[in-house]
Amino acid sequence: MTKEERHGAILDCLLKQGSVLVTDLASRLEVSSVTIRKDLTELEKEGKLYRSHGKAILINPFINNRTVSEKEKLNTEEKRLIGIEAAKLITPDDSIVLASGTTIHALARNLHPTSRLTVVTASLQAAEALAPLDNVELIQLGGIVRHTSLSVVGKYAEMILSGFSFSKLFLGADGINHEFGLSTTDMREAEINRVMMKAAQKTIVLADSTKFGKRGFAKICNAEDVDMIITDNRLPLPIREQIEAMGIDLIIANE
């Protein structure tokens, strides 16, 4: 097998599995681990994969901090469908807390309660979407505004949250990684998310499928700490099985 053929076989394997160990590739292609590492180094330089701890993965798992206006343009239909699915979980006279992010914003745009709903949110965009609704008792958290996410962080917001109790937290994330857990690009946002989790009876994560396998700078929690994940139908089957094996309820929007 030529080097070009090996490279093609490695990329085919990654497309099917998402990640693969160096030792598995060496066995499958009947070459040494040294040869595979050289192949992976070349492919990584070409931007075709990412190397991490003795394995290769198809995408760079580390998240860059993007502005909310940039994020709004990504996977808009998937986020809309996730927001619609999440809105179905609201019950009469419910009290919920909304974190931040464009998928949370999609939920806010799809909330049309017929009975009283109490919402506490860190997201300025979610608050703007909910403010015109007569049935919504809206509480906007105060504190330091993150310009990139248009959300509130800081000790003042955390102090306010400590006096509340919610049935549900709807949480966004920049990355969901089986090993690292849920994460975001800002440590202050990760901290307020953890305070929200303590105040809520159930944590429901809203994330499109591109967030899986990635990780941000600041860890929010372990994957098994959440109760439910709502995502889109592009989520690969192996990741679906991982989530369900952890006992997390998984809802696939529009499936």
C-alpha positions in Angstrom: 0.0 0.0 0.0 1.4 3.4 -1.0 1.5 6.4 1.3 -1.3 8.0 -0.7 -3.4 4.9 -0.3 -2.8 4.9 3.5 -3.8 8.5 3.8 -7.0 7.8 1.9 -7.7 4.8 4.1 -7.1 6.8 7.3 -9.4 9.6 6.2 -12.1 7.0 5.2 -11.8 5.5 8.7 -12.2 8.9 10.4 -15.2 9.8 8.3 -16.9 6.6 9.5 -15.8 6.6 13.1 -14.9 10.2 14.0 -11.8 9.1 15.8 -9.3 6.2 15.7 -6.3 5.0 17.7 -2.8 4.9 16.2 -2.5 1.2 17.3 -5.8 0.3 15.5 -4.7 2.0 12.3 -1.3 0.3 12.4 -3.0 -3.1 12.8 -5.6 -2.4 10.1 -3.1 -1.1 7.6 -0.4 -3.6 8.5 2.3 -1.0 9.1 4.2 0.2 12.2 2.9 2.7 14.6 5.9 4.9 13.7 4.6 4.9 10.1 1.1 5.8 11.1 2.3 8.7 13.3 4.2 10.1 10.3 1.1 9.8 8.2 -1.0 11.5 10.8 1.6 14.3 11.1 1.4 15.0 7.4 -2.4 14.9 7.3 -2.6 17.2 10.3 -0.3 19.7 8.5 -2.7 19.6 5.6 -5.5 20.4 7.9 -7.3 17.1 7.3 -7.4 15.8 10.8 -6.3 16.6 14.4 -4.0 14.4 16.6 -4.6 14.0 20.3 -3.2 11.5 22.8 -2.3 8.5 20.6 -5.3 8.9 18.3 -6.6 10.9 15.4 -9.9 12.8 15.2 -11.6 14.3 12.2 -11.9 17.8 13.5 -10.0 20.2 15.8 -11.7 19.7 19.1 -10.8 23.2 20.5 -13.3 26.0 20.1 -12.5 29.6 19.2 -14.5 32.4 20.9 -16.9 33.8 18.2 -19.3 36.6 18.5 -23.0 35.9 18.8 -23.6 37.5 15.4 -21.2 35.0 13.8 -22.8 32.1 15.6 -26.3 33.1 14.6 -25.4 32.4 11.0 -24.3 28.8 11.7 -26.7 25.9 11.6 -29.8 28.1 11.8 -32.3 25.6 10.7 -31.0 22.9 13.2 -31.1 25.5 16.0 -34.7 26.5 15.1 -35.8 22.8 15.2 -34.0 22.3 18.5 -35.7 25.4 19.9 -39.2 24.1 18.8 -38.5 20.7 20.5 -37.3 22.3 23.7 -40.4 24.5 23.9 -42.6 21.4 24.1 -41.1 20.7 27.5 -42.6 23.7 29.1 -45.6 22.9 31.5 -48.3 25.2 32.9 -47.1 27.7 35.5 -43.5 26.6 34.9 -40.4 28.4 36.2 -37.3 28.0 34.1 -33.8 29.5 33.7 -32.2 30.1 30.4 -28.5 30.3 30.0 -26.9 32.0 26.9 -26.2 31.1 23.3 -27.8 31.1 20.0 -29.6 27.8 20.5 -31.1 29.2 23.7 -32.1 32.3 21.7 -33.9 29.9 19.3 -35.8 28.4 22.2 -36.9 31.9 23.4 -38.2 32.8 20.0 -40.3 29.6 20.0 -41.8 30.0 23.5 -45.5 30.9 23.3 -47.0 29.9 26.6 -50.8 29.8 27.1 -50.4 29.9 30.9 -48.1 31.8 33.2 -44.4 31.1 32.7 -41.6 32.5 34.9 -38.3 32.9 33.1 -34.9 34.0 34.5 -32.2 34.5 31.9 -28.6 35.5 31.5 -29.2 36.1 27.8 -30.0 39.7 26.6 -31.3 38.3 23.3 -33.6 35.8 25.0 -34.9 38.5 27.3 -35.6 40.7 24.2 -37.5 37.9 22.5 -39.6 37.2 25.6 -40.3 40.7 26.8 -43.4 41.3 24.6 -45.2 38.1 25.9 -47.9 38.9 28.4 -47.9 35.4 30.0 -44.1 35.5 30.7 -42.9 36.9 34.1 -39.4 37.8 32.9 -36.4 38.4 35.2 -33.2 39.6 33.5 -30.0 38.8 35.5 -27.7 41.8 36.1 -23.9 41.9 36.1 -21.1 42.1 33.7 -22.2 41.8 30.0 -20.0 39.7 27.7 -20.0 41.5 24.4 -19.3 38.4 22.4 -22.2 36.4 23.7 -24.6 39.3 24.8 -25.0 37.5 28.1 -24.5 38.4 31.8 -21.8 36.9 34.0 -20.3 37.6 37.4 -20.8 37.3 41.1 -23.9 39.6 41.2 -25.8 37.4 38.8 -24.7 34.3 40.7 -25.9 35.8 44.0 -29.4 36.5 42.5 -29.6 32.9 41.2 -28.9 31.5 44.6 -32.3 32.8 45.8 -34.3 31.0 43.1 -35.5 27.4 42.4 -36.3 26.2 38.9 -37.9 23.2 37.4 -35.6 23.3 34.4 -32.4 24.8 33.2 -32.0 25.1 29.4 -28.2 25.2 28.8 -26.1 25.8 25.7 -22.5 24.7 25.3 -19.6 25.5 22.9 -18.4 21.9 23.2 -19.7 18.5 24.3 -16.9 15.9 24.7 -17.4 12.4 26.1 -14.1 12.7 28.1 -14.0 16.4 29.0 -17.7 17.0 29.4 -19.5 20.3 28.6 -17.5 23.4 28.1 -17.5 27.0 27.0 -14.9 29.5 25.9 -15.2 31.8 29.0 -14.6 30.7 32.6 -17.1 33.2 34.0 -19.8 31.8 31.9 -18.9 28.3 33.0 -19.2 29.4 36.6 -22.6 31.0 36.2 -23.8 27.9 34.3 -22.8 25.7 37.3 -24.7 28.0 39.7 -27.7 27.6 37.4 -27.4 23.8 37.5 -27.5 23.9 41.3 -30.7 26.0 41.2 -32.5 23.7 38.8 -34.2 20.3 39.2 -33.3 19.3 35.7 -30.6 20.4 33.2 -31.5 20.2 29.6 -28.7 20.9 27.0 -29.6 22.4 23.7 -26.8 21.9 21.1 -26.6 21.3 17.4 -24.5 18.3 16.3 -21.4 20.3 15.4 -20.8 20.9 19.1 -20.1 17.2 19.8 -16.5 16.0 20.1 -15.3 19.5 20.7 -14.1 21.3 23.9 -13.8 24.9 25.0 -11.4 26.5 27.4 -13.6 26.3 30.5 -15.4 23.2 31.7 -19.0 23.5 32.9 -19.6 20.0 34.1 -19.2 16.3 33.3 -21.4 14.9 30.5 -23.2 12.6 32.9 -24.2 15.6 35.1 -27.0 16.6 32.7 -30.4 15.0 32.4 -31.3 15.6 28.7 -29.8 16.6 25.5 -31.7 18.0 22.5 -29.8 18.0 19.2 -30.4 17.6 15.5 -30.5 14.5 13.3 -26.9 14.8 12.0 -25.5 13.5 15.3 -23.5 10.3 14.4 -24.8 7.0 15.7 -21.8 6.2 17.9 -22.2 9.5 19.8 -25.9 8.8 20.2 -25.1 5.4 21.7 -22.5 7.0 24.1 -25.1 9.5 25.4 -27.8 6.9 25.9 -25.3 4.6 27.6 -24.7 7.3 30.2 -28.4 7.3 31.0 -29.0 10.8 29.5 -32.3 11.3 27.7 -31.6 12.1 24.1 -34.1 13.9 21.9 -33.4 14.3 18.2 -35.3 17.3 16.7 -37.3 16.6 13.6 -36.7 12.8 13.6 
